[in-house]
Amino acid sequence: MKTATSLAALALVAAGPALAGNLEPTPVEPVVATPVPVVAVGRDWTGGYAGLQLGYGNLDAGGALGEDGDGAIGGVHAGYDYDFGRYVLGVGVDYEATDISLGGGAGDMDSLARLKLRGGIDLGQTLVYGTGGAAYADAIGNEDTGYFVGIGAERMIRENVSLGGEVLYHDFDDFDDTDVDLEATTVAARLSFKF
C-alpha cells in the first residue's frame, strides 16, 4: 500500500504543473513574412563605344544598269548613347569597305559610310533599336549620298564589351546623276567596346 500511495503522490506532483493556470492553450503569434525587394539587374547604356563589324551586302543597280551583286563587307564604328531609363538614344558613325561587284562588269561598290541616329529599348543587358540616317557610297566609279534605315540588337557579353547585329537598307536615287538607282542591303555582326 505504501508503494501505491507513493506512486499516486508522484503522479500528482508530475501532473501538477500541467493542471496549474489557465486550461486554454497559449496563443501563438503569427509570423509576418517580410517581402524581399526585387532588384532589376540593369545596365546603364550611357557612354561612348567603338568597334568592328563584319558581314554581307547585296547591291541592286536599277535604271540604266539593271545589274546586281553581293559580297563581304567589313569596317569600324563609333558612337555615343544616352540611357533615359527605359529608352536609349544615340548617334554614331561607321565605315565599311565592301567587296561587291555588279554583274556584267557594270562596276563595284567599294565603300559605305553612315552618319546614324539610333533609338531603342533598354532591356537590361540587351538593347533593341531602330536606326537611320545619311549614307555615303563609293560605287560604279562615282560617289553620292543617300539614306538608310534598319534595325539592330546588342547584348553585353562582358563588363565593357557587347556583341550585336544590324540589318540595314540603303537607297541612292539617281546615283551621282548617272540614271542608276542603287539599293543596298547589309547584314553585319558588330563587336563594340564601351568606354
C-alpha positions, 0 to 999 in steps of 0.5 A: 500500500505504501508503494501505491500511495507513493506512486499516486503522490508522484503522479500528482506532483508530475501532473501538477504543473500541467493542471496549474493556470489557465486550461486554454492553450497559449496563443501563438503569434503569427509570423509576418513574412517580410517581402524581399525587394526585387532588384532589376539587374540593369545596365546603364547604356550611357557612354561612348563605344567603338568597334568592328563589324563584319558581314554581307551586302547585296547591291541592286543597280536599277535604271540604266544598269539593271545589274546586281551583286553581293559580297563581304563587307567589313569596317569600324564604328563609333558612337555615343548613347544616352540611357533615359531609363527605359529608352536609349538614344544615340548617334554614331558613325561607321565605315565599311569597305565592301567587296561587291561587284555588279554583274556584267562588269557594270562596276563595284561598290567599294565603300559605305559610310553612315552618319546614324541616329539610333533609338531603342529599348533598354532591356537590361543587358540587351538593347533593341533599336531602330536606326537611320540616317545619311549614307555615303557610297563609293560605287560604279566609279562615282560617289553620292549620298543617300539614306538608310534605315534598319534595325539592330540588337546588342547584348553585353557579353562582358563588363565593357564589351557587347556583341550585336547585329544590324540589318540595314537598307540603303537607297541612292536615287539617281546615283551621282546623276548617272540614271542608276538607282542603287539599293543596298542591303547589309547584314553585319555582326558588330563587336563594340567596346564601351568606354 
